[in-house]
């Protein structure tokens, strides 16, 4: 008998049905309940070769038809393990006389055969000499197959962690996976997480199957299955019998020394001499399975919950008590599992001790999310006393500040800091971590700042090392509302406090923040401070602070325009964050990488990367803000003004109170530009004044690089030349002595914009050109193209005005060449709106004879270049009037172009134009 892959034996069946000289074939398909045997038979019935030849028979419901001796015949027999003697005899007859062109496929559950290993019963079966007999075992789905099924059922909203959890709980059993996905489609919402999978419950089919099998077992065997459900992990036979109370006397005594009796009357201390028989019985009835390591488990891990619900409460507590005693003797002790058993066994004090040990172990190993989940679940219990809560809460907070968002942790800490009976130092420590969580993971910076200030005051005398941490957090300037001078003052206080504490971890935390503070506002001293951080510290807590310092420095560096350094810092910071167990820091660095890709023109696939990042961090507004901003900027460049407005200022946008100050300035600059494009000069000017006031309040002028050029243009075009000039002067003064290539290039741009806005295009041209050169050196291709466009635009104006006689044509040609370069750069980036705008400007300034050449090509059913431009902008959401403004056309002409493009492309809506016009 040969075991072969599925495709092999299906091919063999097809040959039997189609080739006259092919031998008959029998395929024995074995598989546990729910693994997909019946689906496989339905697939065979749909084979083209099976048309008119297939007979299906489900044992116990209908009898097999007679198989012809000469005609092709495919007999599909499902669930032969439930066949009675008469039906089994009919199947045996077909197998012994399959016909010259007969193919028989028989499915069965090995665990439910009356005679193990013999699907056709105990009597010997005479296989014909020419019969090819094959065996196929339907295995549970692998992780990739489960993930594929989950993606098909739930779409992109299924997180990888959810698919992994689905595979873990289902054991890959196809029917269980399908049943769980049916629940998750309705319950999980737009994004399915591992927690949603846990909350889906146990499918009814699985519950009934396991309870029927368990109920059919004799009492001792049933207790072995209960023990497997209690342990919830692969276990040796000896461990199962110990937990079940069936171990030999010496093993049971070693396990717990308990001589209690369970409800079945068996003496745990004396053991059950038939324990081995009980285990064999559970295996024979498929209530347990043996794994590759010769350990024993439930057939489907998820079934444990249903099995345990059927166990009487007192018996279940005894089972958990014996499981706890067993685990307590292991080396090392699995503290999290032990805590679970202590709690379920009703041992409250032992439970809390195990929880604390488990959480501290998780934290030491960098498994902070596991520590948080364990502690949140523990602290949610009303049985936890106030002293125990005060002891466990700091452990929770310490993990929470380096992990991902958890609103439940915030709630727990908020309740604790309101307890006036707590010692002030304990309350201050909790308030410190609460403030960090609110500022970072949750994005409530105003509330978080207040908590940090109170924490610094409460800790100053009794816990100077923690006060130093609070002060250094207050020194970070990213959050709106306080000036750079305030942050610098807090840093001075933090340095004094950390020096007095003598704590190396605190000194490292403060040093990391000091370097970050210096770099954030462009102080070159920050680079030397960064080099001094102890990257190779043996203390993982120090390494986590260094990782945070490196990633914060990368974020500062991307705003400053040091892109090569940014890449180096991201590589170092991400590696150290992963090695030190700092997932929050990792995510912030990933957001910085998206900003870097935007700035340096790595736009291919950037929208998709940003959208995926937003999905992963949807509940963490601070982290997702980078990706949301980049999405808004990309849509703006492509002409998707509606989506751009949504990402920049709608419900999808980083809220003003959440966004870090440099990101807020960037958002404001983009919104000003969007208002200018829509000819809303008053709105653009108002936005410019508000955003510039925020920069003045903060006093960090390197962050104005993405704002100042647009703010100057908005004020100048709105008639406020004095306000525009004040921005330029203040910006220039604010950059004195600082190092920021990006801000330096932007300062040239703002001066060019001021000259253009005050009707001095000749002066603007060289300023735009110098700015373009500076951006090219960074490199920042999009900013380079925008400033090259400005140079070309102003050169055209200058050529039409004061150019010497005979030089106008040459100046115009140079200007058009500048615009052609910008248009090509925009096209290469995919900035459709920018490219169309520049080409339209170039066309408007070409000589008449070049614009209307005789014999222009007829495009017939193809889109003309102009129609393609209009179609793309219309497809991106621009109105006819907005397109007309961009392309220097009349709205009526745009309307005609849109109508012709839709007719040629055979589409009915404007939304389809963008895709179809590509």
Secondary structure by P-SEA (a helix, b strand, c coil): cccccaaaaaaaaaaaaccccccbbbbbbbbcccccaaaaaaaaaacccccccbbbbccccccccccccccbbbbbbcccccccaaaaaaaaaaaaccccbbbbbbbbccccccccccccccccccccccbbbbbbbbccccaaaaaaaaaaaccccccaaaaaaaaaaacccaaaaaaaaaaaaccccccccaaaaaaccccaaaaaaaaaaaaaccaaaaaaaaaaaaacccccaaaaaaaaccccaaaaaaaccccccccccccccccccaaaaaaaaaaaacccccccccccccccccaaaaaaaaccaaaaaaaaaaaaaaaaaccccaaaaaaaaaaaacaaaaaaaaaaaaaaaaaaacaaaaaaaaaaaaaacccccaaaaaaaaaaaaaaaaaccccaaaaaaaaaaaacccccaaaaaaaaaaaaaaaaccccaaaaaaaaaaaaaaacccccaaaaaaaaaaaaccccccccaaaaaaaaaaaaaaaaaaccaaaaaaaaaaaaaaaaaacccaaaaaaaacccccccaaaaaaaaaaaaaaaaaaaaacaaaaaaaaaaaaaaaaaaaccaaaaaaaaaaaaaaaaaaccccaaaaaaaaaaaaaccccccaaaaaaaaaaaaaaacaaaaaaaacccccccccccccaaaaaaaaaaaaaaaaaacaaaaaaaaaaaaaaaaaaacccccccccaaaaaaaaaaacaaaaaaaaaaaaaaaacccccaaaaaaaaaaaaaaaaaaccaaaaaaaaaaaaaaaaaaccaaaaaaaaaaaaaaaaaaaaccccccaaaaaaaaaaaaaaaaaaaaaaacaaaaaaaaaaaaaaacccccccccccccccccccaaaaaaaaaaaacccaaaaaaaacccaaaaaaaaaaaaaaaccccccccccccc
